[in-house]
Amino acid sequence: MFPENTPWKINPAAPAAQSAVLHDAPNQAGAYVARVKLAAGKMVPPHTHPEERIYTVLSGVFYIGMGERYDDALLVAYPPGAIVILPARQAHFHAAKAGEWVVQINSNGPTSFDYVDSEDDPRGQAD
């Protein structure tokens, strides 16, 4: 797959982000590959996933912080080429402070996107 053919879609669990599934289905058992991008100035509140994830930074500076409460001071910046291993069920959050970033996720499903604070979850909320 070439970058210009990446099937980007708005992520309903985190509308500030776009995601693309590149291999298999993350909601099924087994290996999957996906990409996520976040535009400059956007953030994703604290959330968890049930599986361990390996993030590879493809472009931009990837900011991720660990914890159940969003805190700019806890964000760590990872440049292109960096790899971040996120343990299963680790509460974390993201920001795009230095411009848009794109990461690739390699993991084993099934996955889910579970907000620490249900008030942050946009799914099912009225407009």
Backbone atoms as SQL, in Angstrom:
CREATE TABLE atoms (id INTEGER PRIMARY KEY, chain TEXT, resi INTEGER, resn TEXT, atom TEXT, x REAL, y REAL, z REAL);
INSERT INTO atoms VALUES
  (1, 'A', 1, 'MET', 'N', 0.843, -1.171, 0.000),
  (2, 'A', 1, 'MET', 'CA', 0.000, 0.000, 0.000),
  (3, 'A', 1, 'MET', 'C', 0.894, 1.241, 0.000),
  (4, 'A', 2, 'PHE', 'N', 0.538, 2.199, -0.824),
  (5, 'A', 2, 'PHE', 'CA', 1.268, 3.460, -0.876),
  (6, 'A', 2, 'PHE', 'C', 0.549, 4.489, -0.002),
  (7, 'A', 3, 'PRO', 'N', 1.295, 5.409, 0.598),
  (8, 'A', 3, 'PRO', 'CA', 0.674, 6.380, 1.509),
  (9, 'A', 3, 'PRO', 'C', -0.509, 7.134, 0.903),
  (10, 'A', 4, 'GLU', 'N', -0.428, 7.470, -0.361),
  (11, 'A', 4, 'GLU', 'CA', -1.521, 8.228, -0.986),
  (12, 'A', 4, 'GLU', 'C', -2.806, 7.408, -1.125),
  (13, 'A', 5, 'ASN', 'N', -2.723, 6.090, -0.937),
  (14, 'A', 5, 'ASN', 'CA', -3.904, 5.230, -1.013),
  (15, 'A', 5, 'ASN', 'C', -4.450, 4.836, 0.364),
  (16, 'A', 6, 'THR', 'N', -3.945, 5.443, 1.423),
  (17, 'A', 6, 'THR', 'CA', -4.410, 5.116, 2.773),
  (18, 'A', 6, 'THR', 'C', -5.892, 5.471, 2.894),
  (19, 'A', 7, 'PRO', 'N', -6.725, 4.510, 3.311),
  (20, 'A', 7, 'PRO', 'CA', -8.179, 4.738, 3.381),
  (21, 'A', 7, 'PRO', 'C', -8.607, 5.455, 4.666),
  (22, 'A', 8, 'TRP', 'N', -8.239, 6.730, 4.802),
  (23, 'A', 8, 'TRP', 'CA', -8.532, 7.498, 6.012),
  (24, 'A', 8, 'TRP', 'C', -10.028, 7.687, 6.220),
  (25, 'A', 9, 'LYS', 'N', -10.457, 7.554, 7.486),
  (26, 'A', 9, 'LYS', 'CA', -11.847, 7.799, 7.881),
  (27, 'A', 9, 'LYS', 'C', -11.834, 8.481, 9.243),
  (28, 'A', 10, 'ILE', 'N', -12.847, 9.295, 9.503),
  (29, 'A', 10, 'ILE', 'CA', -12.994, 9.879, 10.835),
  (30, 'A', 10, 'ILE', 'C', -13.231, 8.724, 11.813),
  (31, 'A', 11, 'ASN', 'N', -12.561, 8.767, 12.942),
  (32, 'A', 11, 'ASN', 'CA', -12.711, 7.728, 13.951),
  (33, 'A', 11, 'ASN', 'C', -13.899, 8.083, 14.846),
  (34, 'A', 12, 'PRO', 'N', -14.998, 7.306, 14.824),
  (35, 'A', 12, 'PRO', 'CA', -16.178, 7.654, 15.626),
  (36, 'A', 12, 'PRO', 'C', -15.903, 7.654, 17.132),
  (37, 'A', 13, 'ALA', 'N', -14.922, 6.900, 17.569),
  (38, 'A', 13, 'ALA', 'CA', -14.582, 6.879, 18.994),
  (39, 'A', 13, 'ALA', 'C', -13.787, 8.115, 19.395),
  (40, 'A', 14, 'ALA', 'N', -13.082, 8.700, 18.436),
  (41, 'A', 14, 'ALA', 'CA', -12.264, 9.886, 18.695),
  (42, 'A', 14, 'ALA', 'C', -12.323, 10.772, 17.450),
  (43, 'A', 15, 'PRO', 'N', -13.385, 11.564, 17.301),
  (44, 'A', 15, 'PRO', 'CA', -13.590, 12.339, 16.066),
  (45, 'A', 15, 'PRO', 'C', -12.484, 13.336, 15.739),
  (46, 'A', 16, 'ALA', 'N', -11.641, 13.671, 16.691),
  (47, 'A', 16, 'ALA', 'CA', -10.511, 14.562, 16.403),
  (48, 'A', 16, 'ALA', 'C', -9.471, 13.854, 15.539),
  (49, 'A', 17, 'ALA', 'N', -9.521, 12.535, 15.514),
  (50, 'A', 17, 'ALA', 'CA', -8.528, 11.726, 14.793),
  (51, 'A', 17, 'ALA', 'C', -9.130, 11.092, 13.548),
  (52, 'A', 18, 'GLN', 'N', -8.242, 10.742, 12.626),
  (53, 'A', 18, 'GLN', 'CA', -8.622, 9.910, 11.491),
  (54, 'A', 18, 'GLN', 'C', -7.862, 8.598, 11.634),
  (55, 'A', 19, 'SER', 'N', -8.476, 7.519, 11.179),
  (56, 'A', 19, 'SER', 'CA', -7.813, 6.219, 11.254),
  (57, 'A', 19, 'SER', 'C', -8.004, 5.463, 9.951),
  (58, 'A', 20, 'ALA', 'N', -7.131, 4.496, 9.743),
  (59, 'A', 20, 'ALA', 'CA', -7.187, 3.657, 8.551),
  (60, 'A', 20, 'ALA', 'C', -6.755, 2.251, 8.934),
  (61, 'A', 21, 'VAL', 'N', -7.564, 1.278, 8.604),
  (62, 'A', 21, 'VAL', 'CA', -7.209, -0.124, 8.840),
  (63, 'A', 21, 'VAL', 'C', -6.493, -0.617, 7.587),
  (64, 'A', 22, 'LEU', 'N', -5.279, -1.135, 7.770),
  (65, 'A', 22, 'LEU', 'CA', -4.468, -1.586, 6.639),
  (66, 'A', 22, 'LEU', 'C', -4.429, -3.098, 6.497),
  (67, 'A', 23, 'HIS', 'N', -4.621, -3.807, 7.610),
  (68, 'A', 23, 'HIS', 'CA', -4.564, -5.267, 7.552),
  (69, 'A', 23, 'HIS', 'C', -5.527, -5.850, 8.571),
  (70, 'A', 24, 'ASP', 'N', -6.437, -6.674, 8.106),
  (71, 'A', 24, 'ASP', 'CA', -7.438, -7.369, 8.903),
  (72, 'A', 24, 'ASP', 'C', -8.319, -6.412, 9.690),
  (73, 'A', 25, 'ALA', 'N', -9.079, -6.933, 10.614),
  (74, 'A', 25, 'ALA', 'CA', -10.079, -6.152, 11.338),
  (75, 'A', 25, 'ALA', 'C', -9.719, -6.062, 12.816),
  (76, 'A', 26, 'PRO', 'N', -9.476, -4.853, 13.324),
  (77, 'A', 26, 'PRO', 'CA', -9.105, -4.710, 14.732),
  (78, 'A', 26, 'PRO', 'C', -10.145, -5.235, 15.715),
  (79, 'A', 27, 'ASN', 'N', -11.417, -5.307, 15.299),
  (80, 'A', 27, 'ASN', 'CA', -12.449, -5.801, 16.206),
  (81, 'A', 27, 'ASN', 'C', -12.555, -7.327, 16.201),
  (82, 'A', 28, 'GLN', 'N', -11.692, -7.991, 15.447),
  (83, 'A', 28, 'GLN', 'CA', -11.659, -9.461, 15.389),
  (84, 'A', 28, 'GLN', 'C', -10.404, -9.982, 16.084),
  (85, 'A', 29, 'ALA', 'N', -10.415, -11.242, 16.462),
  (86, 'A', 29, 'ALA', 'CA', -9.220, -11.863, 17.043),
  (87, 'A', 29, 'ALA', 'C', -8.145, -11.974, 15.966),
  (88, 'A', 30, 'GLY', 'N', -6.915, -11.667, 16.346),
  (89, 'A', 30, 'GLY', 'CA', -5.798, -11.809, 15.425),
  (90, 'A', 30, 'GLY', 'C', -5.061, -10.506, 15.188),
  (91, 'A', 31, 'ALA', 'N', -3.964, -10.631, 14.455),
  (92, 'A', 31, 'ALA', 'CA', -3.104, -9.479, 14.183),
  (93, 'A', 31, 'ALA', 'C', -3.820, -8.463, 13.296),
  (94, 'A', 32, 'TYR', 'N', -3.539, -7.188, 13.555),
  (95, 'A', 32, 'TYR', 'CA', -4.035, -6.129, 12.693),
  (96, 'A', 32, 'TYR', 'C', -2.999, -5.016, 12.609),
  (97, 'A', 33, 'VAL', 'N', -3.123, -4.205, 11.549),
  (98, 'A', 33, 'VAL', 'CA', -2.283, -3.027, 11.351),
  (99, 'A', 33, 'VAL', 'C', -3.221, -1.876, 11.021),
  (100, 'A', 34, 'ALA', 'N', -3.032, -0.760, 11.717),
  (101, 'A', 34, 'ALA', 'CA', -3.851, 0.427, 11.476),
  (102, 'A', 34, 'ALA', 'C', -2.964, 1.665, 11.570),
  (103, 'A', 35, 'ARG', 'N', -3.454, 2.758, 11.042),
  (104, 'A', 35, 'ARG', 'CA', -2.770, 4.037, 11.182),
  (105, 'A', 35, 'ARG', 'C', -3.750, 5.043, 11.772),
  (106, 'A', 36, 'VAL', 'N', -3.192, 5.978, 12.521),
  (107, 'A', 36, 'VAL', 'CA', -3.974, 7.054, 13.119),
  (108, 'A', 36, 'VAL', 'C', -3.245, 8.355, 12.850),
  (109, 'A', 37, 'LYS', 'N', -4.018, 9.410, 12.533),
  (110, 'A', 37, 'LYS', 'CA', -3.410, 10.733, 12.422),
  (111, 'A', 37, 'LYS', 'C', -4.262, 11.726, 13.191),
  (112, 'A', 38, 'LEU', 'N', -3.563, 12.696, 13.743),
  (113, 'A', 38, 'LEU', 'CA', -4.213, 13.722, 14.541),
  (114, 'A', 38, 'LEU', 'C', -3.718, 15.073, 14.034),
  (115, 'A', 39, 'ALA', 'N', -4.654, 15.968, 13.743),
  (116, 'A', 39, 'ALA', 'CA', -4.313, 17.285, 13.204),
  (117, 'A', 39, 'ALA', 'C', -3.755, 18.194, 14.287),
  (118, 'A', 40, 'ALA', 'N', -2.991, 19.166, 13.860),
  (119, 'A', 40, 'ALA', 'CA', -2.375, 20.135, 14.768),
  (120, 'A', 40, 'ALA', 'C', -3.422, 20.760, 15.688),
  (121, 'A', 41, 'GLY', 'N', -3.075, 20.861, 16.962),
  (122, 'A', 41, 'GLY', 'CA', -3.937, 21.497, 17.938),
  (123, 'A', 41, 'GLY', 'C', -5.021, 20.616, 18.522),
  (124, 'A', 42, 'LYS', 'N', -5.156, 19.393, 18.043),
  (125, 'A', 42, 'LYS', 'CA', -6.199, 18.478, 18.533),
  (126, 'A', 42, 'LYS', 'C', -5.655, 17.608, 19.673),
  (127, 'A', 43, 'MET', 'N', -6.590, 17.036, 20.452),
  (128, 'A', 43, 'MET', 'CA', -6.214, 16.109, 21.516),
  (129, 'A', 43, 'MET', 'C', -7.267, 15.013, 21.641),
  (130, 'A', 44, 'VAL', 'N', -6.851, 13.909, 22.249),
  (131, 'A', 44, 'VAL', 'CA', -7.754, 12.791, 22.534),
  (132, 'A', 44, 'VAL', 'C', -7.670, 12.544, 24.037),
  (133, 'A', 45, 'PRO', 'N', -8.806, 12.637, 24.757),
  (134, 'A', 45, 'PRO', 'CA', -8.809, 12.475, 26.210),
  (135, 'A', 45, 'PRO', 'C', -8.363, 11.076, 26.659),
  (136, 'A', 46, 'PRO', 'N', -8.100, 10.922, 27.954),
  (137, 'A', 46, 'PRO', 'CA', -7.647, 9.627, 28.486),
  (138, 'A', 46, 'PRO', 'C', -8.596, 8.483, 28.144),
  (139, 'A', 47, 'HIS', 'N', -7.972, 7.382, 27.707),
  (140, 'A', 47, 'HIS', 'CA', -8.721, 6.193, 27.314),
  (141, 'A', 47, 'HIS', 'C', -7.815, 4.973, 27.448),
  (142, 'A', 48, 'THR', 'N', -8.394, 3.801, 27.253),
  (143, 'A', 48, 'THR', 'CA', -7.642, 2.545, 27.306),
  (144, 'A', 48, 'THR', 'C', -8.033, 1.667, 26.127),
  (145, 'A', 49, 'HIS', 'N', -7.203, 0.653, 25.906),
  (146, 'A', 49, 'HIS', 'CA', -7.468, -0.415, 24.934),
  (147, 'A', 49, 'HIS', 'C', -7.151, -1.733, 25.644),
  (148, 'A', 50, 'PRO', 'N', -7.854, -2.807, 25.328),
  (149, 'A', 50, 'PRO', 'CA', -7.619, -4.062, 26.047),
  (150, 'A', 50, 'PRO', 'C', -6.330, -4.779, 25.660),
  (151, 'A', 51, 'GLU', 'N', -5.734, -4.393, 24.532),
  (152, 'A', 51, 'GLU', 'CA', -4.563, -5.120, 24.031),
  (153, 'A', 51, 'GLU', 'C', -3.310, -4.244, 24.086),
  (154, 'A', 52, 'GLU', 'N', -2.153, -4.909, 24.167),
  (155, 'A', 52, 'GLU', 'CA', -0.884, -4.205, 24.030),
  (156, 'A', 52, 'GLU', 'C', -0.797, -3.673, 22.606),
  (157, 'A', 53, 'ARG', 'N', -0.217, -2.474, 22.457),
  (158, 'A', 53, 'ARG', 'CA', -0.067, -1.865, 21.129),
  (159, 'A', 53, 'ARG', 'C', 1.374, -1.436, 20.919),
  (160, 'A', 54, 'ILE', 'N', 1.810, -1.541, 19.676),
  (161, 'A', 54, 'ILE', 'CA', 3.117, -1.020, 19.280),
  (162, 'A', 54, 'ILE', 'C', 2.853, 0.097, 18.287),
  (163, 'A', 55, 'TYR', 'N', 3.210, 1.324, 18.688),
  (164, 'A', 55, 'TYR', 'CA', 3.063, 2.498, 17.834),
  (165, 'A', 55, 'TYR', 'C', 4.403, 2.798, 17.185),
  (166, 'A', 56, 'THR', 'N', 4.415, 3.025, 15.873),
  (167, 'A', 56, 'THR', 'CA', 5.587, 3.501, 15.156),
  (168, 'A', 56, 'THR', 'C', 5.234, 4.875, 14.595),
  (169, 'A', 57, 'VAL', 'N', 6.044, 5.872, 14.922),
  (170, 'A', 57, 'VAL', 'CA', 5.777, 7.227, 14.450),
  (171, 'A', 57, 'VAL', 'C', 6.253, 7.335, 13.005),
  (172, 'A', 58, 'LEU', 'N', 5.313, 7.614, 12.094),
  (173, 'A', 58, 'LEU', 'CA', 5.629, 7.733, 10.674),
  (174, 'A', 58, 'LEU', 'C', 5.960, 9.166, 10.282),
  (175, 'A', 59, 'SER', 'N', 5.240, 10.123, 10.856),
  (176, 'A', 59, 'SER', 'CA', 5.514, 11.528, 10.544),
  (177, 'A', 59, 'SER', 'C', 5.029, 12.410, 11.680),
  (178, 'A', 60, 'GLY', 'N', 5.596, 13.605, 11.744),
  (179, 'A', 60, 'GLY', 'CA', 5.243, 14.545, 12.795),
  (180, 'A', 60, 'GLY', 'C', 5.847, 14.128, 14.129),
  (181, 'A', 61, 'VAL', 'N', 5.445, 14.830, 15.172),
  (182, 'A', 61, 'VAL', 'CA', 5.895, 14.507, 16.534),
  (183, 'A', 61, 'VAL', 'C', 4.692, 13.983, 17.295),
  (184, 'A', 62, 'PHE', 'N', 4.760, 12.724, 17.699),
  (185, 'A', 62, 'PHE', 'CA', 3.685, 12.008, 18.394),
  (186, 'A', 62, 'PHE', 'C', 3.785, 12.309, 19.881),
  (187, 'A', 63, 'TYR', 'N', 2.727, 12.901, 20.426),
  (188, 'A', 63, 'TYR', 'CA', 2.673, 13.190, 21.856),
  (189, 'A', 63, 'TYR', 'C', 1.715, 12.216, 22.524),
  (190, 'A', 64, 'ILE', 'N', 2.206, 11.526, 23.551),
  (191, 'A', 64, 'ILE', 'CA', 1.386, 10.612, 24.323),
  (192, 'A', 64, 'ILE', 'C', 1.736, 10.782, 25.795),
  (193, 'A', 65, 'GLY', 'N', 0.709, 10.759, 26.627),
  (194, 'A', 65, 'GLY', 'CA', 0.898, 10.846, 28.073),
  (195, 'A', 65, 'GLY', 'C', 0.187, 9.694, 28.741),
  (196, 'A', 66, 'MET', 'N', 0.700, 9.275, 29.885),
  (197, 'A', 66, 'MET', 'CA', 0.104, 8.167, 30.617),
  (198, 'A', 66, 'MET', 'C', -0.638, 8.699, 31.842),
  (199, 'A', 67, 'GLY', 'N', -1.830, 8.149, 32.080),
  (200, 'A', 67, 'GLY', 'CA', -2.589, 8.532, 33.257),
  (201, 'A', 67, 'GLY', 'C', -4.063, 8.663, 32.961),
  (202, 'A', 68, 'GLU', 'N', -4.846, 8.744, 34.010),
  (203, 'A', 68, 'GLU', 'CA', -6.295, 8.800, 33.894),
  (204, 'A', 68, 'GLU', 'C', -6.837, 10.222, 33.809),
  (205, 'A', 69, 'ARG', 'N', -5.930, 11.220, 33.870),
  (206, 'A', 69, 'ARG', 'CA', -6.334, 12.619, 33.763),
  (207, 'A', 69, 'ARG', 'C', -5.409, 13.304, 32.766),
  (208, 'A', 70, 'TYR', 'N', -5.992, 14.048, 31.833),
  (209, 'A', 70, 'TYR', 'CA', -5.180, 14.743, 30.841),
  (210, 'A', 70, 'TYR', 'C', -4.313, 15.785, 31.543),
  (211, 'A', 71, 'ASP', 'N', -3.017, 15.757, 31.233),
  (212, 'A', 71, 'ASP', 'CA', -2.080, 16.708, 31.819),
  (213, 'A', 71, 'ASP', 'C', -0.987, 16.971, 30.787),
  (214, 'A', 72, 'ASP', 'N', -0.938, 18.213, 30.276),
  (215, 'A', 72, 'ASP', 'CA', 0.077, 18.590, 29.289),
  (216, 'A', 72, 'ASP', 'C', 1.491, 18.256, 29.773),
  (217, 'A', 73, 'ALA', 'N', 1.713, 18.389, 31.074),
  (218, 'A', 73, 'ALA', 'CA', 3.052, 18.159, 31.631),
  (219, 'A', 73, 'ALA', 'C', 3.480, 16.697, 31.513),
  (220, 'A', 74, 'LEU', 'N', 2.534, 15.787, 31.319),
  (221, 'A', 74, 'LEU', 'CA', 2.857, 14.361, 31.217),
  (222, 'A', 74, 'LEU', 'C', 3.068, 13.898, 29.776),
  (223, 'A', 75, 'LEU', 'N', 2.832, 14.777, 28.804),
  (224, 'A', 75, 'LEU', 'CA', 3.018, 14.400, 27.406),
  (225, 'A', 75, 'LEU', 'C', 4.505, 14.219, 27.094),
  (226, 'A', 76, 'VAL', 'N', 4.815, 13.143, 26.384),
  (227, 'A', 76, 'VAL', 'CA', 6.179, 12.869, 25.929),
  (228, 'A', 76, 'VAL', 'C', 6.163, 12.933, 24.406),
  (229, 'A', 77, 'ALA', 'N', 7.146, 13.619, 23.840),
  (230, 'A', 77, 'ALA', 'CA', 7.238, 13.802, 22.387),
  (231, 'A', 77, 'ALA', 'C', 8.110, 12.723, 21.770),
  (232, 'A', 78, 'TYR', 'N', 7.583, 12.055, 20.744),
  (233, 'A', 78, 'TYR', 'CA', 8.324, 11.017, 20.022),
  (234, 'A', 78, 'TYR', 'C', 8.440, 11.434, 18.558),
  (235, 'A', 79, 'PRO', 'N', 9.667, 11.517, 18.028),
  (236, 'A', 79, 'PRO', 'CA', 9.877, 11.949, 16.644),
  (237, 'A', 79, 'PRO', 'C', 9.646, 10.804, 15.658),
  (238, 'A', 80, 'PRO', 'N', 9.621, 11.124, 14.357),
  (239, 'A', 80, 'PRO', 'CA', 9.482, 10.078, 13.340),
  (240, 'A', 80, 'PRO', 'C', 10.539, 8.986, 13.522),
  (241, 'A', 81, 'GLY', 'N', 10.097, 7.742, 13.396),
  (242, 'A', 81, 'GLY', 'CA', 10.978, 6.595, 13.565),
  (243, 'A', 81, 'GLY', 'C', 10.938, 6.006, 14.962),
  (244, 'A', 82, 'ALA', 'N', 10.410, 6.757, 15.930),
  (245, 'A', 82, 'ALA', 'CA', 10.332, 6.253, 17.308),
  (246, 'A', 82, 'ALA', 'C', 9.267, 5.165, 17.404),
  (247, 'A', 83, 'ILE', 'N', 9.451, 4.283, 18.380),
  (248, 'A', 83, 'ILE', 'CA', 8.489, 3.217, 18.663),
  (249, 'A', 83, 'ILE', 'C', 8.060, 3.356, 20.116),
  (250, 'A', 84, 'VAL', 'N', 6.753, 3.256, 20.346),
  (251, 'A', 84, 'VAL', 'CA', 6.191, 3.317, 21.690),
  (252, 'A', 84, 'VAL', 'C', 5.425, 2.025, 21.914),
  (253, 'A', 85, 'ILE', 'N', 5.746, 1.325, 22.994),
  (254, 'A', 85, 'ILE', 'CA', 5.012, 0.108, 23.345),
  (255, 'A', 85, 'ILE', 'C', 4.081, 0.460, 24.491),
  (256, 'A', 86, 'LEU', 'N', 2.788, 0.318, 24.237),
  (257, 'A', 86, 'LEU', 'CA', 1.766, 0.661, 25.216),
  (258, 'A', 86, 'LEU', 'C', 1.189, -0.620, 25.802),
  (259, 'A', 87, 'PRO', 'N', 1.328, -0.814, 27.120),
  (260, 'A', 87, 'PRO', 'CA', 0.765, -2.020, 27.748),
  (261, 'A', 87, 'PRO', 'C', -0.759, -2.065, 27.640),
  (262, 'A', 88, 'ALA', 'N', -1.310, -3.248, 27.658),
  (263, 'A', 88, 'ALA', 'CA', -2.764, -3.424, 27.645),
  (264, 'A', 88, 'ALA', 'C', -3.378, -2.708, 28.842),
  (265, 'A', 89, 'ARG', 'N', -4.515, -2.094, 28.623),
  (266, 'A', 89, 'ARG', 'CA', -5.312, -1.419, 29.651),
  (267, 'A', 89, 'ARG', 'C', -4.621, -0.219, 30.305),
  (268, 'A', 90, 'GLN', 'N', -3.552, 0.291, 29.704),
  (269, 'A', 90, 'GLN', 'CA', -2.860, 1.474, 30.230),
  (270, 'A', 90, 'GLN', 'C', -3.632, 2.737, 29.825),
  (271, 'A', 91, 'ALA', 'N', -4.098, 3.502, 30.802),
  (272, 'A', 91, 'ALA', 'CA', -4.772, 4.766, 30.491),
  (273, 'A', 91, 'ALA', 'C', -3.743, 5.723, 29.890),
  (274, 'A', 92, 'HIS', 'N', -4.142, 6.379, 28.789),
  (275, 'A', 92, 'HIS', 'CA', -3.251, 7.298, 28.085),
  (276, 'A', 92, 'HIS', 'C', -4.067, 8.321, 27.318),
  (277, 'A', 93, 'PHE', 'N', -3.368, 9.357, 26.824),
  (278, 'A', 93, 'PHE', 'CA', -4.014, 10.420, 26.063),
  (279, 'A', 93, 'PHE', 'C', -3.024, 10.925, 25.028),
  (280, 'A', 94, 'HIS', 'N', -3.548, 11.632, 24.022),
  (281, 'A', 94, 'HIS', 'CA', -2.724, 12.100, 22.907),
  (282, 'A', 94, 'HIS', 'C', -2.968, 13.586, 22.654),
  (283, 'A', 95, 'ALA', 'N', -1.972, 14.223, 22.050),
  (284, 'A', 95, 'ALA', 'CA', -2.114, 15.595, 21.580),
  (285, 'A', 95, 'ALA', 'C', -1.239, 15.781, 20.345),
  (286, 'A', 96, 'ALA', 'N', -1.609, 16.772, 19.554),
  (287, 'A', 96, 'ALA', 'CA', -0.802, 17.147, 18.382),
  (288, 'A', 96, 'ALA', 'C', -0.364, 18.597, 18.609),
  (289, 'A', 97, 'LYS', 'N', 0.700, 18.738, 19.357),
  (290, 'A', 97, 'LYS', 'CA', 1.176, 20.061, 19.764),
  (291, 'A', 97, 'LYS', 'C', 2.081, 20.716, 18.736),
  (292, 'A', 98, 'ALA', 'N', 2.797, 19.924, 17.959),
  (293, 'A', 98, 'ALA', 'CA', 3.795, 20.462, 17.022),
  (294, 'A', 98, 'ALA', 'C', 3.385, 20.213, 15.571),
  (295, 'A', 99, 'GLY', 'N', 2.096, 20.148, 15.307),
  (296, 'A', 99, 'GLY', 'CA', 1.604, 19.855, 13.966),
  (297, 'A', 99, 'GLY', 'C', 1.022, 18.461, 13.892),
  (298, 'A', 100, 'GLU', 'N', 0.490, 18.129, 12.735),
  (299, 'A', 100, 'GLU', 'CA', -0.122, 16.807, 12.532),
  (300, 'A', 100, 'GLU', 'C', 0.904, 15.699, 12.708),
  (301, 'A', 101, 'TRP', 'N', 0.456, 14.571, 13.276),
  (302, 'A', 101, 'TRP', 'CA', 1.299, 13.375, 13.331),
  (303, 'A', 101, 'TRP', 'C', 0.532, 12.183, 12.775),
  (304, 'A', 102, 'VAL', 'N', 1.306, 11.184, 12.334),
  (305, 'A', 102, 'VAL', 'CA', 0.755, 9.912, 11.855),
  (306, 'A', 102, 'VAL', 'C', 1.540, 8.798, 12.519),
  (307, 'A', 103, 'VAL', 'N', 0.801, 7.841, 13.111),
  (308, 'A', 103, 'VAL', 'CA', 1.432, 6.660, 13.705),
  (309, 'A', 103, 'VAL', 'C', 0.828, 5.413, 13.089),
  (310, 'A', 104, 'GLN', 'N', 1.601, 4.347, 13.100),
  (311, 'A', 104, 'GLN', 'CA', 1.108, 3.037, 12.700),
  (312, 'A', 104, 'GLN', 'C', 1.005, 2.188, 13.952),
  (313, 'A', 105, 'ILE', 'N', -0.100, 1.453, 14.067),
  (314, 'A', 105, 'ILE', 'CA', -0.341, 0.568, 15.204),
  (315, 'A', 105, 'ILE', 'C', -0.271, -0.868, 14.723),
  (316, 'A', 106, 'ASN', 'N', 0.552, -1.669, 15.381),
  (317, 'A', 106, 'ASN', 'CA', 0.593, -3.117, 15.166),
  (318, 'A', 106, 'ASN', 'C', 0.141, -3.755, 16.470),
  (319, 'A', 107, 'SER', 'N', -0.842, -4.644, 16.370),
  (320, 'A', 107, 'SER', 'CA', -1.363, -5.262, 17.583),
  (321, 'A', 107, 'SER', 'C', -2.151, -6.515, 17.236),
  (322, 'A', 108, 'ASN', 'N', -2.754, -7.088, 18.266),
  (323, 'A', 108, 'ASN', 'CA', -3.628, -8.243, 18.114),
  (324, 'A', 108, 'ASN', 'C', -4.984, -7.917, 18.719),
  (325, 'A', 109, 'GLY', 'N', -6.034, -8.087, 17.921),
  (326, 'A', 109, 'GLY', 'CA', -7.387, -7.799, 18.376),
  (327, 'A', 109, 'GLY', 'C', -7.994, -8.966, 19.108),
  (328, 'A', 110, 'PRO', 'N', -9.189, -8.789, 19.582),
  (329, 'A', 110, 'PRO', 'CA', -10.026, -7.635, 19.308),
  (330, 'A', 110, 'PRO', 'C', -9.654, -6.444, 20.184),
  (331, 'A', 111, 'THR', 'N', -9.915, -5.254, 19.635),
  (332, 'A', 111, 'THR', 'CA', -9.645, -4.029, 20.365),
  (333, 'A', 111, 'THR', 'C', -10.949, -3.328, 20.711),
  (334, 'A', 112, 'SER', 'N', -10.837, -2.341, 21.560),
  (335, 'A', 112, 'SER', 'CA', -11.936, -1.422, 21.845),
  (336, 'A', 112, 'SER', 'C', -11.304, -0.104, 22.256),
  (337, 'A', 113, 'PHE', 'N', -12.102, 0.930, 22.344),
  (338, 'A', 113, 'PHE', 'CA', -11.653, 2.276, 22.704),
  (339, 'A', 113, 'PHE', 'C', -12.532, 2.687, 23.871),
  (340, 'A', 114, 'ASP', 'N', -11.969, 2.669, 25.078),
  (341, 'A', 114, 'ASP', 'CA', -12.747, 2.885, 26.297),
  (342, 'A', 114, 'ASP', 'C', -12.258, 4.123, 27.030),
  (343, 'A', 115, 'TYR', 'N', -13.105, 5.156, 27.071),
  (344, 'A', 115, 'TYR', 'CA', -12.735, 6.385, 27.760),
  (345, 'A', 115, 'TYR', 'C', -12.712, 6.177, 29.265),
  (346, 'A', 116, 'VAL', 'N', -11.752, 6.797, 29.934),
  (347, 'A', 116, 'VAL', 'CA', -11.677, 6.763, 31.394),
  (348, 'A', 116, 'VAL', 'C', -12.904, 7.460, 31.970),
  (349, 'A', 117, 'ASP', 'N', -13.259, 8.612, 31.408),
  (350, 'A', 117, 'ASP', 'CA', -14.441, 9.366, 31.827),
  (351, 'A', 117, 'ASP', 'C', -15.489, 9.248, 30.725),
  (352, 'A', 118, 'SER', 'N', -16.602, 8.624, 31.018),
  (353, 'A', 118, 'SER', 'CA', -17.637, 8.405, 30.000),
  (354, 'A', 118, 'SER', 'C', -18.149, 9.716, 29.406),
  (355, 'A', 119, 'GLU', 'N', -17.992, 10.831, 30.100),
  (356, 'A', 119, 'GLU', 'CA', -18.399, 12.133, 29.570),
  (357, 'A', 119, 'GLU', 'C', -17.576, 12.533, 28.343),
  (358, 'A', 120, 'ASP', 'N', -16.374, 11.962, 28.185),
  (359, 'A', 120, 'ASP', 'CA', -15.525, 12.270, 27.043),
  (360, 'A', 120, 'ASP', 'C', -15.907, 11.479, 25.786),
  (361, 'A', 121, 'ASP', 'N', -16.738, 10.443, 25.952),
  (362, 'A', 121, 'ASP', 'CA', -17.058, 9.544, 24.832),
  (363, 'A', 121, 'ASP', 'C', -18.095, 10.183, 23.907),
  (364, 'A', 122, 'PRO', 'N', -17.720, 10.478, 22.647),
  (365, 'A', 122, 'PRO', 'CA', -18.664, 11.119, 21.729),
  (366, 'A', 122, 'PRO', 'C', -19.680, 10.158, 21.119),
  (367, 'A', 123, 'ARG', 'N', -19.471, 8.873, 21.250),
  (368, 'A', 123, 'ARG', 'CA', -20.373, 7.909, 20.628),
  (369, 'A', 123, 'ARG', 'C', -21.716, 7.916, 21.359),
  (370, 'A', 124, 'GLY', 'N', -22.761, 8.076, 20.597),
  (371, 'A', 124, 'GLY', 'CA', -24.108, 8.038, 21.178),
  (372, 'A', 124, 'GLY', 'C', -24.546, 9.341, 21.801),
  (373, 'A', 125, 'GLN', 'N', -23.706, 10.368, 21.790),
  (374, 'A', 125, 'GLN', 'CA', -24.114, 11.661, 22.334),
  (375, 'A', 125, 'GLN', 'C', -24.899, 12.434, 21.284),
  (376, 'A', 126, 'ALA', 'N', -25.928, 13.118, 21.709),
  (377, 'A', 126, 'ALA', 'CA', -26.733, 13.922, 20.782),
  (378, 'A', 126, 'ALA', 'C', -25.939, 15.136, 20.337),
  (379, 'A', 127, 'ASP', 'N', -26.195, 15.567, 19.098),
  (380, 'A', 127, 'ASP', 'CA', -25.531, 16.764, 18.577),
  (381, 'A', 127, 'ASP', 'C', -26.165, 18.029, 19.109);
